[in-house]
Amino acid sequence: MIGLNNSGRAGTTPLVSVSQSTSEAMDFVSSFERDYGRTRPNFVAESFMDALQRSRHEYKLLFVYLHSPEHPDTPAFCGRTLCSEALAAFVNENFVAWGGSVKASEGFKMSNSLKASRFPFCAVVMAATNQRIALLQQVEGPKSPEEMLTILQRVLEESAPVLVSSRLEAEERRNNLRLREEQDAAYLAALEADQARERQRKEEQERLEREAAEAERKRKEEEEARERAAQRSC
């Protein structure tokens, strides 16, 4: 497990603002596409932590590429491996992809967090709890598309039970929440119906009491009128 703060870095390194991290990510994506074309992993133009949260919400692993622009193996690895149709399609279908240049602040600090010692450097990580990540795989040094595919397929197969379990648990939580909401709604509807019936009962009782009082008043008036009439006749 690797501990990260809200900007995706280990330890007590000062925070890089979200806007700066996002700006760096956008610069990396546009620069990578300009240099290597549009057949590539779809790196998200957002901070590492945002990409990690995206992978959590999509129940996918996070594919991380740390770009060392001055390394002699970088151009060939990017052009022939990362941007091969087979690898790019596989990553885009099965992973959330995040990339960062080690020349930029967040990319440099992620290289320290992931202990990158050789380049080109890729990693597969999974979101854990309390701002921590599980490092599932490191790939250091140049690799062919076939080698990368083999590694990523293996990691995906090994992690599939955890991802499926996470998805099922989330679905169960959503179902339980929906059930509670439906039960609460039914209870409130029944309560409102009971209250409405009670109001109607009270209104009916008050109406009957008013009618009885009015009838009693009229009865007394009529009785008094008869008594007065009887007195006059005497």
URBELSUL-V568105 format. One record per backbone hydrogen bond with DSSP energy under -1.0 kcal/mol. NH is the residue of the N-H (numbers start at 1). CO is the residue of the C=O. If there is no record, write none. Layout:
BEGIN
NH:CO
NH:CO
END
This chain:
BEGIN
2:133
4:131
5:9
8:5
13:10
21:17
22:18
23:19
24:20
25:21
26:22
27:23
28:24
29:25
30:26
31:27
32:28
33:29
34:30
35:31
36:32
37:33
40:38
43:41
44:97
46:44
51:47
52:48
53:49
54:50
55:51
56:52
57:53
58:54
60:55
62:125
63:96
64:123
65:98
66:121
67:100
71:68
74:71
77:73
78:74
79:75
80:76
81:77
82:77
83:78
84:81
88:84
89:85
90:86
91:87
92:88
93:89
94:90
95:91
96:61
98:63
100:65
102:67
104:101
108:104
109:105
110:106
111:107
112:108
113:109
114:110
116:111
122:139
123:64
124:137
125:62
126:134
128:132
133:2
134:126
136:124
137:124
139:122
141:120
148:144
149:145
150:146
151:147
152:148
153:149
154:150
155:151
156:152
157:153
158:154
159:155
160:156
163:159
164:160
165:161
166:162
167:163
168:164
169:165
170:166
171:167
172:168
173:169
174:170
175:171
176:172
177:173
178:174
179:175
180:176
181:177
182:178
183:179
184:180
185:181
186:182
187:183
188:184
189:185
190:186
191:187
192:188
193:189
194:190
195:191
196:192
197:193
198:194
199:195
200:196
201:197
202:198
203:199
204:200
205:201
206:202
207:203
208:204
209:205
210:206
211:207
212:208
213:209
214:210
215:211
216:212
217:213
218:214
219:215
220:216
221:217
222:218
223:219
224:220
225:221
226:222
227:223
228:224
229:225
230:226
231:227
232:228
233:229
234:230
END
